[in-house]
Amino acid sequence: MNRKTLKDDGFTGFRPIKSLEINRIPQRQGMFAVVRPEGFEPRFLSKSTAGVFKRRNPSLSQTDLAAEWVADADILFFGKAGSGSKGNRGLRRQISEFIDFGNGKPPGHWDGRLIWQLADAGNLLVAWKELPLDALNAALSDCQSDFRRQYGSLPFANLVQARA
């Protein structure tokens, strides 16, 4: 499971976080992935750039971060974006909020927070894939399971296995 397999599976985008044009991301629901670019090596920050969630500090120790790192894996995180109870969510809004979280704004969720303790996180790539709402949970669970089969653990910033 790598950048090529994501492309083969229909993921598009693969844009650096720091230069991502939010309006080019689809508004519909789907999955997204954070992928490390060629040559990206992990350097862990002592303090996360992410916002505080329910008064909890998003930072982990360097030892804990190193334990979560998956050597040789391109994919660092899988996330999903549903349509929301009012039908106004989707990939564009979810990815925008994810990036805002990394820029220190308080999040509505805690997912993927380890991304924001990587130096040069802005160089990481974001890819997405639109999916029907009824296929979303199963697709996320399947991607995480496939990754786990290949690498023996979840991607770096996925701390909990999704359920189908």
DSSP file (Angstrom, degrees, kcal/mol; ACC not computed):
  #  RESIDUE AA STRUCTURE BP1 BP2  ACC     N-H-->O    O-->H-N    N-H-->O    O-->H-N    TCO  KAPPA ALPHA  PHI   PSI    X-CA   Y-CA   Z-CA
    1    1 A M              0   0    0      0, 0.0    73,-0.4     0, 0.0    74,-0.4   0.000 360.0 360.0 360.0 116.3    0.0    0.0    0.0
    2    2 A N     >  -     0   0    0     72,-0.1     4,-2.1    71,-0.1     5,-0.2  -0.806 360.0 -64.5-154.2-169.2    1.7    3.2   -1.2
    3    3 A R  H  > S+     0   0    0     -2,-0.2     4,-2.2     1,-0.2     5,-0.2   0.888 129.0  51.3 -58.7 -41.6    1.2    6.3   -3.3
    4    4 A K  H  > S+     0   0    0      1,-0.2     4,-2.7     2,-0.2    -1,-0.2   0.925 109.1  49.2 -64.2 -44.6    0.9    4.2   -6.5
    5    5 A T  H  > S+     0   0    0      1,-0.2     4,-1.4     2,-0.2    -1,-0.2   0.859 109.3  53.4 -66.5 -32.7   -1.8    1.9   -5.1
    6    6 A L  H  <>S+     0   0    0     -4,-2.1     5,-2.5     2,-0.2     4,-0.3   0.938 110.3  47.0 -63.7 -45.4   -3.7    4.9   -3.9
    7    7 A K  H ><5S+     0   0    0     -4,-2.2     3,-1.6     1,-0.2    -2,-0.2   0.922 111.1  51.4 -60.3 -44.3   -3.7    6.4   -7.4
    8    8 A D  H 3<5S+     0   0    0     -4,-2.7    -1,-0.2     1,-0.3    -2,-0.2   0.798 107.0  55.3 -63.1 -27.6   -4.7    3.0   -8.8
    9    9 A D  T 3<5S-     0   0    0     -4,-1.4    -1,-0.3    -5,-0.2    -2,-0.2   0.418 128.9 -94.8 -86.7   0.5   -7.6    2.9   -6.3
   10   10 A G  T < 5S+     0   0    0     -3,-1.6   120,-0.2     1,-0.3    -3,-0.2   0.516  72.9 147.0 102.4   5.4   -8.9    6.3   -7.6
   11   11 A F      < +     0   0    0     -5,-2.5    -1,-0.3    -6,-0.2     2,-0.2  -0.531  22.5 179.7 -72.3 141.6   -7.3    8.8   -5.2
   12   12 A T  E     +A  128   0A   0    116,-2.9   116,-2.4    -2,-0.2     2,-1.1  -0.719  43.0  53.7-129.9-179.0   -6.5   12.1   -6.7
   13   13 A G  E     -A  127   0A   0     -2,-0.2   114,-0.2   114,-0.2   116,-0.0  -0.742  45.0-178.4  97.1 -91.2   -4.9   15.4   -5.7
   14   14 A F  E     +     0   0A   0     -2,-1.1   113,-0.2   112,-0.7    -1,-0.2   0.938  29.4 157.7  52.1  52.5   -1.6   14.6   -4.1
   15   15 A R  E     -A  126   0A   0    111,-2.0   111,-2.6    -3,-0.2    -1,-0.2  -0.836  47.9-103.5-107.2 143.0   -1.0   18.3   -3.3
   16   16 A P  E >   -A  125   0A   0      0, 0.0     3,-1.0     0, 0.0     4,-0.3  -0.392  26.1-128.4 -63.1 140.2    1.3   19.6   -0.6
   17   17 A I  G >  S+     0   0    0    107,-2.7     3,-1.3   104,-0.3   106,-0.2   0.896 105.8  58.4 -55.2 -43.1   -0.5   20.8    2.5
   18   18 A K  G 3  S+     0   0    0    104,-2.8    -1,-0.2     1,-0.3   105,-0.1   0.724 117.5  30.4 -66.5 -21.3    1.2   24.2    2.4
   19   19 A S  G <  S+     0   0    0     -3,-1.0    -1,-0.3   103,-0.3     2,-0.2   0.121  84.7 141.3-122.9  21.3    0.0   25.0   -1.1
   20   20 A L    <   -     0   0    0     -3,-1.3     2,-1.0    -4,-0.3     3,-0.1  -0.463  45.3-144.4 -68.3 128.6   -3.3   23.2   -1.1
   21   21 A E    >   -     0   0    0     -2,-0.2     3,-2.3     1,-0.2     4,-0.3  -0.830  10.3-160.8 -94.8 101.0   -6.1   25.1   -2.9
   22   22 A I  G >  S+     0   0    0     -2,-1.0     3,-1.9     1,-0.3    -1,-0.2   0.827  85.0  62.3 -54.1 -38.6   -9.1   24.2   -0.8
   23   23 A N  G 3  S+     0   0    0      1,-0.3    -1,-0.3    -3,-0.1     4,-0.1   0.609  95.2  62.1 -68.9  -9.2  -11.6   25.2   -3.5
   24   24 A R  G <  S+     0   0    0     -3,-2.3    -1,-0.3     2,-0.1    -2,-0.2   0.522  84.6  93.3 -89.7  -6.6  -10.2   22.5   -5.8
   25   25 A I  S <  S-     0   0    0     -3,-1.9    67,-0.1    -4,-0.3    68,-0.0  -0.710  87.5-107.8 -86.6 135.6  -11.1   19.7   -3.3
   26   26 A P        -     0   0    0      0, 0.0    66,-1.5     0, 0.0    -1,-0.1  -0.224  15.1-141.5 -60.8 151.7  -14.5   18.2   -4.0
   27   27 A Q  S    S+     0   0    0     64,-0.2    66,-0.2    65,-0.1    -2,-0.0   0.646  71.9  95.6 -87.8 -16.6  -17.4   19.0   -1.6
   28   28 A R  S    S-     0   0    0     62,-0.2    63,-2.6     1,-0.1    64,-0.2  -0.164  85.6 -87.2 -71.9 169.3  -18.8   15.5   -1.6
   29   29 A Q        +     0   0    0     61,-0.3   102,-1.7   102,-0.1     2,-0.3  -0.291  67.1 111.3 -73.6 160.4  -18.1   12.9    1.0
   30   30 A G  E     -CB  81 130A   0     51,-2.1    51,-2.9   100,-0.3     2,-0.3  -0.988  58.4 -65.0 168.2-162.6  -15.2   10.5    0.7
   31   31 A M  E     -CB  80 129A   0     98,-2.4    98,-2.4    -2,-0.3     2,-0.3  -0.805  34.5-164.5-114.0 156.6  -11.8    9.5    2.1
   32   32 A F  E     -CB  79 128A   0     47,-2.6    47,-3.0    -2,-0.3     2,-0.4  -0.973   2.6-156.9-137.6 158.8   -8.5   11.4    2.2
   33   33 A A  E     -CB  78 127A   0     94,-2.6    94,-2.4    -2,-0.3     2,-0.5  -0.978  12.9-141.5-133.3 145.2   -4.9   10.3    2.9
   34   34 A V  E     -CB  77 126A   0     43,-2.4    42,-3.3    -2,-0.4    43,-1.3  -0.951  29.8-173.8-105.5 125.2   -1.9   12.1    4.1
   35   35 A V  E     -CB  75 125A   0     90,-2.7    90,-3.2    -2,-0.5    40,-0.2  -0.928  23.4-124.2-125.2 139.3    1.2   10.9    2.2
   36   36 A R        -     0   0    0     38,-3.1   -33,-0.1    -2,-0.4    88,-0.1  -0.680  30.4-127.0 -84.3 137.6    4.8   11.6    2.6
   37   37 A P    >   -     0   0    0      0, 0.0     3,-2.1     0, 0.0    -1,-0.1  -0.268  43.6 -68.5 -75.4 167.0    6.6   12.9   -0.5
   38   38 A E  T 3  S+     0   0    0      1,-0.3     3,-0.1    -2,-0.0    36,-0.0  -0.300 122.4  13.8 -53.1 131.4    9.7   11.5   -2.0
   39   39 A G  T 3  S+     0   0    0      1,-0.3     2,-0.4    -3,-0.1    -1,-0.3   0.403  85.6 145.1  83.5  -2.6   12.7   12.0    0.4
   40   40 A F    <   -     0   0    0     -3,-2.1    -1,-0.3    83,-0.1    -4,-0.1  -0.571  26.3-172.9 -73.7 122.9   10.6   13.1    3.4
   41   41 A E        -     0   0    0     -2,-0.4     2,-0.2    -3,-0.1    -3,-0.0  -0.939  28.7-105.1-115.8 139.9   12.3   11.9    6.6
   42   42 A P        +     0   0    0      0, 0.0     2,-0.4     0, 0.0    78,-0.1  -0.423  36.6 173.0 -70.2 131.0   10.5   12.2   10.0
   43   43 A R        -     0   0    0     76,-0.3    76,-3.5    -2,-0.2     2,-0.4  -0.969  24.8-142.8-130.9 118.5   11.8   14.9   12.4
   44   44 A F  B     -D  118   0B   0     -2,-0.4    74,-0.2    74,-0.2     2,-0.2  -0.665   5.1-137.5 -90.7 132.6    9.5   15.1   15.4
   45   45 A L        -     0   0    0     72,-3.1     3,-0.1    -2,-0.4    -1,-0.0  -0.557  13.2-133.3 -79.1 148.6    8.7   18.4   17.0
   46   46 A S  S    S+     0   0    0     -2,-0.2     2,-0.4     1,-0.2    -1,-0.1   0.785  96.0  34.6 -72.3 -25.3    8.8   18.6   20.8
   47   47 A K  S    S-     0   0    0     12,-0.1    -1,-0.2    69,-0.0    14,-0.0  -0.997  88.1-122.2-133.2 132.7    5.5   20.4   20.8
   48   48 A S        -     0   0    0     -2,-0.4    69,-0.2     1,-0.1    11,-0.1  -0.318   5.3-143.3 -68.2 150.6    2.6   19.9   18.3
   49   49 A T        +     0   0    0     67,-2.4    -1,-0.1     9,-0.1    68,-0.1   0.498  68.9 112.0 -86.6  -6.0    1.4   22.8   16.2
   50   50 A A  S    S-     0   0    0     66,-0.3    52,-0.2    63,-0.2    51,-0.1  -0.219  74.1-101.7 -70.6 157.1   -2.2   21.4   16.6
   51   51 A G        -     0   0    0     50,-1.6     2,-0.3    54,-0.6    54,-0.2  -0.296  41.2 -95.4 -72.6 160.8   -4.9   23.1   18.5
   52   52 A V        -     0   0    0     52,-0.4     2,-0.5     5,-0.1     5,-0.2  -0.601  35.0-153.2 -79.9 137.8   -6.0   22.0   22.0
   53   53 A F  B >  S-E   56   0C   0      3,-1.6     3,-2.2    -2,-0.3    55,-0.1  -0.960  72.0 -22.7-118.2 117.5   -8.9   19.6   22.1
   54   54 A K  T 3  S-     0   0    0     -2,-0.5    -1,-0.2     1,-0.3     3,-0.1   0.886 123.8 -56.9  49.2  44.6  -11.1   19.6   25.2
   55   55 A R  T 3  S+     0   0    0      1,-0.2     2,-0.5    -3,-0.1    -1,-0.3   0.621 108.8 131.2  64.3  16.3   -8.2   21.1   27.2
   56   56 A R  B <   -E   53   0C   0     -3,-2.2    -3,-1.6     2,-0.0    -1,-0.2  -0.851  60.3-124.5-102.8 134.9   -6.0   18.1   26.2
   57   57 A N        -     0   0    0     -2,-0.5    -5,-0.1    -5,-0.2    -6,-0.1  -0.601  11.9-150.0 -74.1 127.9   -2.5   18.8   24.8
   58   58 A P        +     0   0    0      0, 0.0     2,-0.2     0, 0.0    -1,-0.1   0.562  62.4 108.2 -77.1  -6.6   -2.1   17.1   21.4
   59   59 A S        -     0   0    0    -11,-0.1     2,-0.3    -9,-0.1    -2,-0.1  -0.448  48.5-166.5 -78.3 142.4    1.7   16.6   21.8
   60   60 A L        -     0   0    0     -2,-0.2     2,-0.1    54,-0.1   -12,-0.0  -0.793  32.9 -92.4-114.7 163.9    3.2   13.2   22.4
   61   61 A S     >  -     0   0    0     -2,-0.3     4,-2.5     1,-0.1     5,-0.2  -0.367  35.0-112.7 -71.6 157.6    6.7   12.4   23.6
   62   62 A Q  H  > S+     0   0    0      1,-0.2     4,-2.5     2,-0.2     5,-0.2   0.867 119.6  54.4 -58.0 -37.2    9.5   11.9   21.0
   63   63 A T  H  > S+     0   0    0      2,-0.2     4,-1.8     1,-0.2    -1,-0.2   0.916 108.8  46.8 -64.0 -44.4    9.6    8.2   22.2
   64   64 A D  H  > S+     0   0    0      2,-0.2     4,-1.3     1,-0.2    -2,-0.2   0.890 112.5  50.3 -66.1 -39.7    5.9    7.7   21.6
   65   65 A L  H  X S+     0   0    0     -4,-2.5     4,-1.5     1,-0.2     3,-0.4   0.930 109.8  50.1 -63.1 -45.3    6.1    9.4   18.2
   66   66 A A  H  < S+     0   0    0     -4,-2.5    -1,-0.2     1,-0.2    -2,-0.2   0.857 107.7  54.7 -62.0 -34.9    9.0    7.2   17.2
   67   67 A A  H  < S+     0   0    0     -4,-1.8    -1,-0.2     1,-0.2    -2,-0.2   0.810 109.9  46.5 -68.7 -29.8    7.0    4.1   18.3
   68   68 A E  H  < S+     0   0    0     -4,-1.3    -1,-0.2    -3,-0.4    -2,-0.2   0.723  88.0 106.7 -82.6 -23.1    4.1    5.1   16.1
   69   69 A W     <  -     0   0    0     -4,-1.5     2,-0.7    -5,-0.1     7,-0.0  -0.327  61.6-147.7 -62.5 136.0    6.3    5.8   13.0
   70   70 A V    >   -     0   0    0      3,-0.1     3,-1.7     5,-0.1    86,-0.1  -0.906  18.0-133.0-109.2 105.5    6.0    3.1   10.3
   71   71 A A  T 3  S+     0   0    0     -2,-0.7     3,-0.1     1,-0.3     0, 0.0  -0.258  84.3   8.4 -59.7 140.4    9.3    2.8    8.5
   72   72 A D  T 3  S+     0   0    0      1,-0.2     2,-0.4     2,-0.1    -1,-0.3   0.482  94.3 130.8  69.6   5.5    9.1    2.7    4.7
   73   73 A A    <   -     0   0    0     -3,-1.7    -1,-0.2     1,-0.1    -3,-0.1  -0.761  41.8-166.3 -91.8 133.8    5.4    3.6    4.6
   74   74 A D  S    S+     0   0    0    -73,-0.4   -38,-3.1    -2,-0.4     2,-0.5   0.826  72.1  76.2 -80.0 -35.6    4.3    6.4    2.3
   75   75 A I  E     +C   35   0A   0    -74,-0.4    81,-0.5   -40,-0.2   -40,-0.2  -0.667  49.8 171.2 -86.8 126.0    0.8    6.7    3.8
   76   76 A L  E     +     0   0A   0    -42,-3.3    81,-3.2    -2,-0.5    82,-0.3   0.655  64.3   7.3-105.7 -21.7    0.8    8.5    7.2
   77   77 A F  E     -C   34   0A   0    -43,-1.3   -43,-2.4    79,-0.2     2,-0.4  -0.958  50.2-155.6-163.6 139.7   -3.0    8.9    7.8
   78   78 A F  E     +C   33   0A   0     -2,-0.3     2,-0.3   -45,-0.2   -45,-0.2  -0.984  24.8 172.8-114.1 131.0   -6.4    7.9    6.4
   79   79 A G  E     -C   32   0A   0    -47,-3.0   -47,-2.6    -2,-0.4     2,-0.3  -0.862  17.1-143.9-129.6 167.6   -9.3   10.1    7.2
   80   80 A K  E     -C   31   0A   0     -2,-0.3     2,-0.4   -49,-0.2   -49,-0.2  -0.920   2.4-155.9-131.9 160.0  -12.9   10.3    6.1
   81   81 A A  E     -C   30   0A   0    -51,-2.9   -51,-2.1    -2,-0.3    10,-0.3  -0.910  13.6-170.4-138.4 106.7  -15.4   13.0    5.4
   82   82 A G        -     0   0    0     -2,-0.4     8,-1.5   -53,-0.2    12,-0.1  -0.178  38.5-104.2 -82.8-176.2  -19.1   12.3    5.7
   83   83 A S        -     0   0    0      6,-0.2     6,-2.1     1,-0.1     3,-0.1   0.627  56.3-132.5 -87.1 -13.9  -21.9   14.6    4.6
   84   84 A G    >   -     0   0    0      3,-0.2     3,-1.1     4,-0.2    -1,-0.1   0.092  31.5 -72.2  80.0 162.9  -22.8   15.6    8.2
   85   85 A S  T 3  S+     0   0    0      1,-0.3    -1,-0.2     2,-0.1    -2,-0.0   0.766 136.6  39.9 -65.4 -25.6  -26.2   15.9    9.8
   86   86 A K  T 3  S-     0   0    0     -3,-0.1    -1,-0.3     0, 0.0    -2,-0.2   0.354 112.2-116.0-104.0   3.5  -27.1   18.9    7.7
   87   87 A G  S <  S+     0   0    0     -3,-1.1    -3,-0.2    -4,-0.1    -2,-0.1   0.677  87.0 109.8  74.1  16.7  -25.5   17.7    4.5
   88   88 A N        +     0   0    0     -5,-0.1    -4,-0.2     2,-0.0    -5,-0.1   0.131  55.5  78.4-113.7  20.7  -22.9   20.5    4.5
   89   89 A R        +     0   0    0     -6,-2.1     4,-0.2    -5,-0.1    -6,-0.2   0.271  47.9 129.5 -99.1-132.1  -19.7   18.7    5.3
   90   90 A G  S  > S-     0   0    0     -8,-1.5     4,-2.5     1,-0.2   -61,-0.3  -0.495  73.3 -47.4 107.7-178.7  -17.6   16.6    2.9
   91   91 A L  H  > S+     0   0    0    -63,-2.6     4,-2.9   -10,-0.3     5,-0.4   0.899 128.3  53.5 -59.8 -46.9  -14.0   16.4    1.8
   92   92 A R  H  > S+     0   0    0    -66,-1.5     4,-2.1   -64,-0.2    -1,-0.2   0.938 115.2  39.4 -57.5 -48.9  -13.4   20.1    1.3
   93   93 A R  H  > S+     0   0    0     -4,-0.2     4,-2.5     2,-0.2    -1,-0.2   0.908 116.4  50.3 -70.2 -40.9  -14.6   21.1    4.8
   94   94 A Q  H  X S+     0   0    0     -4,-2.5     4,-2.2     2,-0.2    -2,-0.2   0.932 113.8  44.2 -64.0 -46.2  -13.1   18.1    6.6
   95   95 A I  H  X S+     0   0    0     -4,-2.9     4,-2.4    -5,-0.2    -1,-0.2   0.896 112.7  52.9 -66.7 -39.2   -9.6   18.7    5.0
   96   96 A S  H  X S+     0   0    0     -4,-2.1     4,-2.5    -5,-0.4    -2,-0.2   0.922 111.5  45.7 -60.5 -44.6   -9.9   22.4    5.7
   97   97 A E  H  X S+     0   0    0     -4,-2.5     4,-2.4     2,-0.2    -2,-0.2   0.862 109.9  55.2 -67.3 -35.6  -10.6   21.8    9.3
   98   98 A F  H  X S+     0   0    0     -4,-2.2     4,-1.6     2,-0.2    -2,-0.2   0.921 111.5  43.6 -61.7 -44.5   -7.8   19.2    9.5
   99   99 A I  H  X S+     0   0    0     -4,-2.4     4,-1.2     2,-0.2    -2,-0.2   0.897 111.3  53.7 -69.2 -40.9   -5.3   21.8    8.3
  100  100 A D  H  <>S+     0   0    0     -4,-2.5     5,-2.3     1,-0.2     3,-0.4   0.901 105.7  55.0 -58.2 -40.5   -6.8   24.5   10.5
  101  101 A F  H ><5S+     0   0    0     -4,-2.4     3,-1.7     1,-0.2   -50,-1.6   0.920 106.4  50.6 -57.3 -45.8   -6.2   22.0   13.4
  102  102 A G  H 3<5S+     0   0    0     -4,-1.6    -1,-0.2     1,-0.3    -2,-0.2   0.731 104.7  58.8 -65.7 -21.9   -2.6   21.8   12.4
  103  103 A N  T 3<5S-     0   0    0     -4,-1.2    -1,-0.3    -3,-0.4    -2,-0.2   0.216 128.8 -93.9 -92.8  14.3   -2.4   25.6   12.4
  104  104 A G  T < 5S+     0   0    0     -3,-1.7   -52,-0.4     1,-0.3    -3,-0.2   0.439  79.1 137.2  96.3  -0.2   -3.4   25.7   16.1
  105  105 A K      < -     0   0    0     -5,-2.3   -54,-0.6   -54,-0.2    -1,-0.3  -0.540  65.7 -97.5 -79.5 146.9   -7.2   26.2   15.8
  106  106 A P        -     0   0    0      0, 0.0   -53,-0.1     0, 0.0     2,-0.1  -0.420  46.7-138.4 -62.5 133.4   -9.3   24.2   18.2
  107  107 A P        -     0   0    0      0, 0.0   -53,-0.2     0, 0.0     3,-0.1  -0.409  17.4-138.1 -91.4 167.1  -10.6   21.1   16.4
  108  108 A G  S    S+     0   0    0     -2,-0.1     2,-0.3     1,-0.1   -55,-0.0   0.430  93.6  19.9 -95.1  -3.7  -13.9   19.4   16.4
  109  109 A H        -     0   0    0      2,-0.1    -1,-0.1     1,-0.0     0, 0.0  -0.940  67.7-131.0-156.2 172.1  -12.1   16.1   16.6
  110  110 A W    >   +     0   0    0     -2,-0.3     3,-1.3    -3,-0.1   -57,-0.0   0.416  57.7 132.1-110.0  -4.7   -8.7   14.6   17.6
  111  111 A D  T 3  S+     0   0    0      1,-0.2    47,-0.1     2,-0.1    -2,-0.1  -0.195  72.6   7.3 -62.2 139.3   -8.0   12.5   14.5
  112  112 A G  T >  S+     0   0    0     45,-0.8     3,-1.7   -34,-0.1     4,-0.4   0.611  77.0 144.5  74.2  14.0   -4.7   12.6   12.8
  113  113 A R  G X   +     0   0    0     -3,-1.3     3,-1.0     1,-0.3   -63,-0.2   0.741  59.2  69.6 -62.4 -23.5   -3.1   14.8   15.4
  114  114 A L  G >  S+     0   0    0     43,-0.3     3,-1.8     1,-0.2    -1,-0.3   0.786  85.5  70.0 -66.6 -24.4    0.4   13.2   15.1
  115  115 A I  G X  S+     0   0    0     -3,-1.7     3,-1.5     1,-0.3    -1,-0.2   0.881  92.9  58.8 -54.6 -38.1    0.8   14.7   11.7
  116  116 A W  G <  S+     0   0    0     -3,-1.0   -67,-2.4    -4,-0.4    -1,-0.3   0.332  95.0  62.4 -82.9   9.0    1.1   18.1   13.3
  117  117 A Q  G <  S+     0   0    0     -3,-1.8   -72,-3.1   -69,-0.2     2,-0.5   0.193  83.2  99.2-112.1  13.5    4.1   17.0   15.4
  118  118 A L  B X  S-D   44   0B   0     -3,-1.5     3,-1.1   -74,-0.2   -74,-0.2  -0.854  78.6-121.2 -96.9 131.5    6.2   16.4   12.3
  119  119 A A  T 3  S+     0   0    0    -76,-3.5   -76,-0.3    -2,-0.5    -2,-0.1  -0.460  99.7  18.2 -63.8 143.7    8.6   19.1   11.2
  120  120 A D  T >  S+     0   0    0     -2,-0.1     3,-2.1     1,-0.1     4,-0.3   0.804  74.7 156.0  62.6  32.3    7.8   20.3    7.7
  121  121 A A  G X   +     0   0    0     -3,-1.1     3,-1.5     1,-0.3  -104,-0.3   0.774  64.3  72.1 -58.6 -25.8    4.3   18.9    7.8
  122  122 A G  G 3  S+     0   0    0      1,-0.3  -104,-2.8  -105,-0.2  -103,-0.3   0.702  89.7  59.9 -63.6 -18.7    3.4   21.4    5.2
  123  123 A N  G <  S+     0   0    0     -3,-2.1    -1,-0.3  -106,-0.2    -2,-0.2   0.617  82.2 105.6 -83.6 -13.3    5.3   19.4    2.6
  124  124 A L  S <  S-     0   0    0     -3,-1.5  -107,-2.7    -4,-0.3     2,-0.3  -0.315  71.8-122.1 -65.5 152.3    3.2   16.3    3.2
  125  125 A L  E     -AB  16  35A   0    -90,-3.2   -90,-2.7  -109,-0.2     2,-0.5  -0.712  14.3-150.1-100.0 146.9    0.7   15.5    0.4
  126  126 A V  E     +AB  15  34A   0   -111,-2.6  -111,-2.0    -2,-0.3  -112,-0.7  -0.972  17.1 178.4-116.0 130.2   -3.1   15.3    0.7
  127  127 A A  E     -AB  13  33A   0    -94,-2.4   -94,-2.6    -2,-0.5     2,-0.3  -0.918   5.8-168.9-125.9 154.2   -5.0   13.0   -1.7
  128  128 A W  E     -AB  12  32A   0   -116,-2.4  -116,-2.9    -2,-0.3     2,-0.3  -0.939  14.2-163.0-143.8 163.9   -8.7   12.3   -1.8
  129  129 A K  E     - B   0  31A   0    -98,-2.4   -98,-2.4    -2,-0.3     2,-0.2  -0.948  22.3-130.6-149.5 123.9  -11.3   10.0   -3.2
  130  130 A E  E     + B   0  30A   0     -2,-0.3  -100,-0.3  -120,-0.2  -101,-0.1  -0.544  33.2 175.5 -74.5 141.0  -15.1   10.6   -3.4
  131  131 A L        -     0   0    0   -102,-1.7  -102,-0.1    -2,-0.2     2,-0.1  -0.981  36.7 -97.0-142.6 152.1  -17.2    7.7   -2.2
  132  132 A P    >>  -     0   0    0      0, 0.0     3,-1.8     0, 0.0     4,-0.7  -0.445  39.4-117.4 -66.0 147.0  -20.9    7.1   -1.6
  133  133 A L  H >> S+     0   0    0      1,-0.3     3,-1.0     2,-0.2     4,-0.5   0.860 113.0  56.3 -55.2 -40.0  -21.9    7.6    2.0
  134  134 A D  H 34 S+     0   0    0      1,-0.2    -1,-0.3     2,-0.1     4,-0.2   0.613 110.3  45.8 -72.9  -9.8  -22.9    4.0    2.5
  135  135 A A  H <> S+     0   0    0     -3,-1.8     4,-2.3     2,-0.1    -1,-0.2   0.487  89.5  89.7-103.9  -6.7  -19.4    2.8    1.4
  136  136 A L  H <X S+     0   0    0     -3,-1.0     4,-2.3    -4,-0.7     5,-0.2   0.927  86.4  43.3 -63.9 -52.9  -17.4    5.2    3.4
  137  137 A N  H  X S+     0   0    0     -4,-0.5     4,-2.4     1,-0.2    -1,-0.2   0.912 116.4  48.0 -63.1 -42.3  -16.9    3.4    6.7
  138  138 A A  H  > S+     0   0    0     26,-0.3     4,-2.7    -4,-0.2    -1,-0.2   0.899 111.0  51.4 -65.0 -39.9  -16.1    0.1    5.0
  139  139 A A  H  X S+     0   0    0     -4,-2.3     4,-2.4     2,-0.2    -2,-0.2   0.916 111.6  46.5 -64.3 -43.2  -13.6    1.7    2.6
  140  140 A L  H  X S+     0   0    0     -4,-2.3     4,-2.4     2,-0.2     5,-0.2   0.935 114.1  48.0 -63.9 -46.0  -11.8    3.4    5.5
  141  141 A S  H  X S+     0   0    0     -4,-2.4     4,-2.5    -5,-0.2    -2,-0.2   0.907 112.2  49.8 -60.8 -42.6  -11.7    0.1    7.5
  142  142 A D  H  X S+     0   0    0     -4,-2.7     4,-2.8     2,-0.2     5,-0.2   0.914 110.2  49.8 -64.2 -43.2  -10.5   -1.8    4.5
  143  143 A C  H  X S+     0   0    0     -4,-2.4     4,-2.3     2,-0.2    -2,-0.2   0.929 113.2  46.2 -61.8 -44.9   -7.7    0.7    3.7
  144  144 A Q  H  X S+     0   0    0     -4,-2.4     4,-2.7     2,-0.2    -1,-0.2   0.908 113.4  49.5 -64.2 -41.0   -6.5    0.5    7.3
  145  145 A S  H  X S+     0   0    0     -4,-2.5     4,-2.5     2,-0.2    -2,-0.2   0.908 110.6  49.7 -65.3 -41.9   -6.7   -3.3    7.4
  146  146 A D  H  X S+     0   0    0     -4,-2.8     4,-1.8     2,-0.2    -1,-0.2   0.917 112.3  48.3 -61.2 -43.2   -4.8   -3.5    4.1
  147  147 A F  H  X S+     0   0    0     -4,-2.3     4,-3.1    -5,-0.2     5,-0.4   0.933 110.9  50.7 -61.3 -46.4   -2.1   -1.2    5.5
  148  148 A R  H  X S+     0   0    0     -4,-2.7     4,-2.6     1,-0.2    -2,-0.2   0.892 107.9  52.9 -61.2 -40.7   -2.0   -3.2    8.8
  149  149 A R  H  < S+     0   0    0     -4,-2.5    -1,-0.2     1,-0.2    -2,-0.2   0.898 116.1  40.3 -61.2 -39.0   -1.5   -6.5    6.8
  150  150 A Q  H  < S+     0   0    0     -4,-1.8    -2,-0.2    -5,-0.2    -1,-0.2   0.894 131.4  22.2 -77.5 -40.5    1.4   -5.0    4.9
  151  151 A Y  H  < S-     0   0    0     -4,-3.1    -3,-0.2     2,-0.3    -2,-0.2   0.545  97.2-119.2-110.2  -9.4    3.1   -3.1    7.7
  152  152 A G  S  < S+     0   0    0     -4,-2.6     2,-0.3    -5,-0.4    -4,-0.2   0.486  87.1  47.3  84.9   1.3    2.0   -4.8   10.9
  153  153 A S  S    S-     0   0    0     -6,-0.4    -2,-0.3    -9,-0.1    -1,-0.2  -0.955  92.0 -82.3-157.9 173.4    0.4   -1.6   12.3
  154  154 A L        -     0   0    0     -2,-0.3   -10,-0.1     1,-0.2    -9,-0.0  -0.355  64.9 -76.1 -73.8 162.9   -1.9    1.3   11.4
  155  155 A P    >   -     0   0    0      0, 0.0     3,-2.0     0, 0.0   -79,-0.2  -0.240  56.6 -94.5 -56.7 155.0   -0.6    4.3    9.6
  156  156 A F  T 3  S+     0   0    0    -81,-0.5   -79,-0.2     1,-0.3   -80,-0.1   0.801 122.1  33.9 -40.1 -51.2    1.5    6.7   11.8
  157  157 A A  T 3  S+     0   0    0    -81,-3.2   -45,-0.8   -45,-0.1     2,-0.8   0.358  95.5  92.2 -99.5   6.5   -1.4    9.1   12.7
  158  158 A N    <   +     0   0    0     -3,-2.0    -4,-0.1   -82,-0.3     3,-0.1  -0.882  44.9 169.4 -96.6 107.8   -4.2    6.6   12.8
  159  159 A L        +     0   0    0     -2,-0.8     2,-0.4     1,-0.1    -1,-0.1   0.606  61.9  47.0 -95.3 -12.8   -4.3    5.5   16.4
  160  160 A V  S    S-     0   0    0      0, 0.0     2,-0.3     0, 0.0    -1,-0.1  -0.996  83.3-119.6-133.7 134.2   -7.6    3.6   16.2
  161  161 A Q        -     0   0    0     -2,-0.4   -20,-0.1     1,-0.1     2,-0.1  -0.541  33.4-124.3 -69.9 129.7   -8.8    1.0   13.7
  162  162 A A        -     0   0    0     -2,-0.3     2,-0.4   -22,-0.2    -1,-0.1  -0.411  19.4-131.9 -71.5 151.0  -12.0    2.1   11.9
  163  163 A R              0   0    0     -2,-0.1   -22,-0.2     1,-0.1   -23,-0.1  -0.864 360.0 360.0-106.4 141.9  -15.0   -0.1   12.0
  164  164 A A              0   0    0     -2,-0.4   -26,-0.3   -26,-0.1   -27,-0.1   0.479 360.0 360.0 -72.7 360.0  -17.0   -1.0    8.9
